[in-house]
């Protein structure tokens, strides 16, 4: 049976933590930043975890 391929676009966007959860960065931090408040941009900096509903799909794309 052939090896399972990793989805490369997903591999660049997600990282797996030591406990097996998937970490992601928040959207809306790439452009049109002038109209966004400093507080909003500061909160977008922090990484967060993928929701449980999406965890299975993301792990499958990462080949886990």
N, CA, C and O atoms as CSV, one atom per row, in Angstrom:
chain,resi,resn,atom,element,x,y,z
A,1,UNK,N,N,0.843,-1.180,0.000
A,1,UNK,CA,C,0.000,0.000,0.000
A,1,UNK,C,C,0.892,1.249,0.000
A,1,UNK,O,O,1.896,1.290,0.710
A,2,UNK,N,N,0.527,2.274,-0.799
A,2,UNK,CA,C,1.390,3.459,-0.863
A,2,UNK,C,C,1.335,4.290,0.417
A,2,UNK,O,O,0.418,4.165,1.229
A,3,UNK,N,N,2.336,5.131,0.566
A,3,UNK,CA,C,2.370,6.019,1.728
A,3,UNK,C,C,1.277,7.069,1.616
A,3,UNK,O,O,0.863,7.431,0.515
A,4,UNK,N,N,0.810,7.558,2.764
A,4,UNK,CA,C,-0.182,8.628,2.763
A,4,UNK,C,C,0.538,9.962,2.564
A,4,UNK,O,O,1.544,10.237,3.218
A,5,UNK,N,N,0.019,10.777,1.665
A,5,UNK,CA,C,0.644,12.077,1.404
A,5,UNK,C,C,0.119,13.129,2.380
A,5,UNK,O,O,-1.066,13.160,2.712
A,6,UNK,N,N,1.027,13.979,2.826
A,6,UNK,CA,C,0.670,15.106,3.679
A,6,UNK,C,C,0.124,16.217,2.801
A,6,UNK,O,O,0.669,16.493,1.731
A,7,UNK,N,N,-0.954,16.860,3.248
A,7,UNK,CA,C,-1.474,18.035,2.548
A,7,UNK,C,C,-0.533,19.190,2.882
A,7,UNK,O,O,-0.509,19.660,4.019
A,8,UNK,N,N,0.236,19.647,1.907
A,8,UNK,CA,C,1.293,20.626,2.149
A,8,UNK,C,C,0.751,21.986,2.577
A,8,UNK,O,O,1.392,22.672,3.373
A,9,UNK,N,N,-0.414,22.392,2.071
A,9,UNK,CA,C,-0.976,23.676,2.486
A,9,UNK,C,C,-1.365,23.632,3.955
A,9,UNK,O,O,-1.220,24.626,4.666
A,10,UNK,N,N,-1.860,22.485,4.415
A,10,UNK,CA,C,-2.213,22.327,5.829
A,10,UNK,C,C,-0.951,22.266,6.695
A,10,UNK,O,O,-0.933,22.804,7.802
A,11,UNK,N,N,0.090,21.622,6.199
A,11,UNK,CA,C,1.329,21.469,6.959
A,11,UNK,C,C,1.974,22.832,7.246
A,11,UNK,O,O,2.648,23.000,8.263
A,12,UNK,N,N,1.766,23.803,6.347
A,12,UNK,CA,C,2.332,25.133,6.539
A,12,UNK,C,C,1.518,25.976,7.515
A,12,UNK,O,O,2.023,26.956,8.063
A,13,UNK,N,N,0.263,25.599,7.732
A,13,UNK,CA,C,-0.635,26.410,8.555
A,13,UNK,C,C,-0.826,25.882,9.970
A,13,UNK,O,O,-1.188,26.643,10.867
A,14,UNK,N,N,-0.592,24.607,10.183
A,14,UNK,CA,C,-0.868,23.986,11.482
A,14,UNK,C,C,0.354,23.294,12.049
A,14,UNK,O,O,1.196,22.789,11.306
A,15,UNK,N,N,0.447,23.271,13.392
A,15,UNK,CA,C,1.501,22.547,14.090
A,15,UNK,C,C,0.853,21.717,15.180
A,15,UNK,O,O,-0.142,22.128,15.778
A,16,UNK,N,N,1.418,20.549,15.437
A,16,UNK,CA,C,0.880,19.678,16.473
A,16,UNK,C,C,1.648,19.923,17.772
A,16,UNK,O,O,2.878,19.965,17.775
A,17,UNK,N,N,0.914,20.082,18.870
A,17,UNK,CA,C,1.546,20.315,20.169
A,17,UNK,C,C,2.037,18.981,20.736
A,17,UNK,O,O,1.776,17.919,20.169
A,18,UNK,N,N,2.732,19.051,21.834
A,18,UNK,CA,C,3.252,17.841,22.463
A,18,UNK,C,C,2.166,16.898,22.940
A,18,UNK,O,O,2.363,15.684,22.988
A,19,UNK,N,N,1.007,17.466,23.295
A,19,UNK,CA,C,-0.098,16.623,23.784
A,19,UNK,C,C,-0.993,16.127,22.657
A,19,UNK,O,O,-1.966,15.414,22.902
A,20,UNK,N,N,-0.666,16.505,21.409
A,20,UNK,CA,C,-1.422,16.000,20.269
A,20,UNK,C,C,-2.515,16.921,19.765
A,20,UNK,O,O,-3.240,16.577,18.831
A,21,UNK,N,N,-2.640,18.097,20.380
A,21,UNK,CA,C,-3.628,19.058,19.889
A,21,UNK,C,C,-3.016,19.813,18.710
A,21,UNK,O,O,-1.798,19.815,18.533
A,22,UNK,N,N,-3.870,20.457,17.902
A,22,UNK,CA,C,-3.384,21.161,16.722
A,22,UNK,C,C,-3.475,22.665,16.964
A,22,UNK,O,O,-4.524,23.182,17.349
A,23,UNK,N,N,-2.363,23.357,16.733
A,23,UNK,CA,C,-2.272,24.792,16.946
A,23,UNK,C,C,-2.416,25.510,15.614
A,23,UNK,O,O,-1.936,25.032,14.587
A,24,UNK,N,N,-3.074,26.650,15.637
A,24,UNK,CA,C,-3.243,27.450,14.419
A,24,UNK,C,C,-3.095,28.921,14.760
A,24,UNK,O,O,-3.196,29.313,15.922
A,25,UNK,N,N,-2.852,29.739,13.728
A,25,UNK,CA,C,-2.815,31.180,13.901
A,25,UNK,C,C,-4.131,31.765,13.413
A,25,UNK,O,O,-4.811,31.166,12.580
A,26,UNK,N,N,-4.485,32.909,13.919
A,26,UNK,CA,C,-5.768,33.518,13.603
A,26,UNK,C,C,-5.728,34.236,12.257
A,26,UNK,O,O,-4.675,34.693,11.812
A,27,UNK,N,N,-6.880,34.325,11.627
A,27,UNK,CA,C,-7.034,34.985,10.331
A,27,UNK,C,C,-7.165,36.497,10.522
A,27,UNK,O,O,-7.219,36.977,11.655
A,28,UNK,N,N,-7.216,37.237,9.434
A,28,UNK,CA,C,-7.453,38.684,9.408
A,28,UNK,C,C,-6.279,39.515,9.917
A,28,UNK,O,O,-6.486,40.605,10.449
A,29,UNK,N,N,-5.054,39.021,9.763
A,29,UNK,CA,C,-3.875,39.758,10.233
A,29,UNK,C,C,-2.916,40.045,9.083
A,29,UNK,O,O,-1.761,40.398,9.322
A,30,UNK,N,N,-3.371,39.901,7.840
A,30,UNK,CA,C,-2.438,40.033,6.722
A,30,UNK,C,C,-2.500,41.374,6.001
A,30,UNK,O,O,-1.459,41.877,5.577
A,31,UNK,N,N,-3.679,41.970,5.848
A,31,UNK,CA,C,-3.775,43.254,5.144
A,31,UNK,C,C,-5.014,44.001,5.620
A,31,UNK,O,O,-5.816,43.472,6.389
A,32,UNK,N,N,-5.159,45.247,5.150
A,32,UNK,CA,C,-6.212,46.172,5.605
A,32,UNK,C,C,-6.145,46.309,7.129
A,32,UNK,O,O,-7.146,46.142,7.826
A,33,UNK,N,N,-4.947,46.616,7.626
A,33,UNK,CA,C,-4.739,46.696,9.070
A,33,UNK,C,C,-4.979,48.098,9.627
A,33,UNK,O,O,-5.059,48.264,10.844
A,34,UNK,N,N,-5.093,49.100,8.772
A,34,UNK,CA,C,-5.227,50.476,9.260
A,34,UNK,C,C,-6.555,50.690,9.981
A,34,UNK,O,O,-6.615,51.447,10.949
A,35,UNK,N,N,-7.611,50.037,9.524
A,35,UNK,CA,C,-8.929,50.247,10.143
A,35,UNK,C,C,-9.153,49.351,11.362
A,35,UNK,O,O,-10.151,49.507,12.066
A,36,UNK,N,N,-8.250,48.431,11.613
A,36,UNK,CA,C,-8.391,47.542,12.775
A,36,UNK,C,C,-7.708,48.178,13.990
A,36,UNK,O,O,-6.632,48.765,13.876
A,37,UNK,N,N,-8.344,48.052,15.134
A,37,UNK,CA,C,-7.797,48.665,16.342
A,37,UNK,C,C,-6.554,47.918,16.800
A,37,UNK,O,O,-6.343,46.756,16.451
A,38,UNK,N,N,-5.731,48.614,17.593
A,38,UNK,CA,C,-4.501,48.009,18.115
A,38,UNK,C,C,-4.832,46.798,18.976
A,38,UNK,O,O,-4.121,45.794,18.934
A,39,UNK,N,N,-5.895,46.885,19.747
A,39,UNK,CA,C,-6.307,45.774,20.608
A,39,UNK,C,C,-6.665,44.546,19.772
A,39,UNK,O,O,-6.283,43.422,20.099
A,40,UNK,N,N,-7.406,44.783,18.688
A,40,UNK,CA,C,-7.815,43.676,17.815
A,40,UNK,C,C,-6.602,43.004,17.177
A,40,UNK,O,O,-6.519,41.776,17.129
A,41,UNK,N,N,-5.661,43.816,16.687
A,41,UNK,CA,C,-4.451,43.273,16.057
A,41,UNK,C,C,-3.591,42.531,17.064
A,41,UNK,O,O,-2.999,41.502,16.736
A,42,UNK,N,N,-3.516,43.042,18.286
A,42,UNK,CA,C,-2.738,42.396,19.346
A,42,UNK,C,C,-3.321,41.028,19.682
A,42,UNK,O,O,-2.572,40.074,19.891
A,43,UNK,N,N,-4.637,40.921,19.736
A,43,UNK,CA,C,-5.274,39.641,20.041
A,43,UNK,C,C,-5.140,38.648,18.889
A,43,UNK,O,O,-5.168,37.437,19.110
A,44,UNK,N,N,-4.995,39.147,17.667
A,44,UNK,CA,C,-4.832,38.259,16.506
A,44,UNK,C,C,-3.441,37.635,16.459
A,44,UNK,O,O,-3.228,36.648,15.755
A,45,UNK,N,N,-2.492,38.206,17.204
A,45,UNK,CA,C,-1.122,37.676,17.223
A,45,UNK,C,C,-1.034,36.299,17.860
A,45,UNK,O,O,-0.276,35.445,17.399
A,46,UNK,N,N,-1.801,36.081,18.907
A,46,UNK,CA,C,-1.686,34.859,19.701
A,46,UNK,C,C,-2.215,33.647,18.941
A,46,UNK,O,O,-3.257,33.718,18.288
A,47,UNK,N,N,-1.503,32.559,19.031
A,47,UNK,CA,C,-1.957,31.300,18.419
A,47,UNK,C,C,-3.062,30.707,19.277
A,47,UNK,O,O,-3.157,30.995,20.471
A,48,UNK,N,N,-3.888,29.885,18.666
A,48,UNK,CA,C,-4.972,29.228,19.383
A,48,UNK,C,C,-5.068,27.788,18.901
A,48,UNK,O,O,-4.352,27.389,17.983
A,49,UNK,N,N,-5.940,27.016,19.510
A,49,UNK,CA,C,-6.097,25.618,19.127
A,49,UNK,C,C,-7.234,25.469,18.129
A,49,UNK,O,O,-8.188,26.248,18.133
A,50,UNK,N,N,-7.122,24.469,17.283
A,50,UNK,CA,C,-8.184,24.140,16.331
A,50,UNK,C,C,-9.351,23.582,17.131
A,50,UNK,O,O,-9.147,22.854,18.103
A,51,UNK,N,N,-10.569,23.917,16.730
A,51,UNK,CA,C,-11.744,23.432,17.452
A,51,UNK,C,C,-11.851,21.914,17.318
A,51,UNK,O,O,-11.362,21.322,16.356
A,52,UNK,N,N,-12.490,21.312,18.286
A,52,UNK,CA,C,-12.634,19.855,18.304
A,52,UNK,C,C,-13.353,19.304,17.085
A,52,UNK,O,O,-13.061,18.201,16.623
A,53,UNK,N,N,-14.310,20.094,16.561
A,53,UNK,CA,C,-15.081,19.660,15.397
A,53,UNK,C,C,-14.200,19.510,14.162
A,53,UNK,O,O,-14.460,18.662,13.309
A,54,UNK,N,N,-13.152,20.338,14.065
A,54,UNK,CA,C,-12.271,20.314,12.898
A,54,UNK,C,C,-11.015,19.473,13.109
A,54,UNK,O,O,-10.297,19.179,12.153
A,55,UNK,N,N,-10.749,19.086,14.348
A,55,UNK,CA,C,-9.503,18.412,14.708
A,55,UNK,C,C,-9.245,17.162,13.859
A,55,UNK,O,O,-8.130,16.959,13.378
A,56,UNK,N,N,-10.257,16.339,13.678
A,56,UNK,CA,C,-10.091,15.097,12.920
A,56,UNK,C,C,-9.683,15.332,11.484
A,56,UNK,O,O,-8.785,14.669,10.965
A,57,UNK,N,N,-10.356,16.296,10.835
A,57,UNK,CA,C,-10.050,16.600,9.429
A,57,UNK,C,C,-8.646,17.137,9.276
A,57,UNK,O,O,-7.929,16.755,8.351
A,58,UNK,N,N,-8.245,18.021,10.178
A,58,UNK,CA,C,-6.910,18.625,10.097
A,58,UNK,C,C,-5.836,17.554,10.321
A,58,UNK,O,O,-4.843,17.512,9.596
A,59,UNK,N,N,-6.032,16.699,11.315
A,59,UNK,CA,C,-5.046,15.641,11.599
A,59,UNK,C,C,-4.912,14.696,10.415
A,59,UNK,O,O,-3.818,14.216,10.119
A,60,UNK,N,N,-6.018,14.429,9.741
A,60,UNK,CA,C,-6.003,13.546,8.568
A,60,UNK,C,C,-5.181,14.193,7.451
A,60,UNK,O,O,-4.422,13.515,6.759
A,61,UNK,N,N,-5.337,15.513,7.280
A,61,UNK,CA,C,-4.569,16.229,6.256
A,61,UNK,C,C,-3.085,16.245,6.576
A,61,UNK,O,O,-2.244,16.247,5.677
A,62,UNK,N,N,-2.767,16.258,7.883
A,62,UNK,CA,C,-1.364,16.275,8.304
A,62,UNK,C,C,-0.749,14.875,8.305
A,62,UNK,O,O,0.448,14.720,8.544
A,63,UNK,N,N,-1.561,13.869,8.039
A,63,UNK,CA,C,-1.057,12.495,7.991
A,63,UNK,C,C,-0.873,11.878,9.354
A,63,UNK,O,O,-0.012,11.016,9.529
A,64,UNK,N,N,-1.667,12.301,10.332
A,64,UNK,CA,C,-1.569,11.746,11.690
A,64,UNK,C,C,-2.670,10.743,11.967
A,64,UNK,O,O,-2.734,10.183,13.062
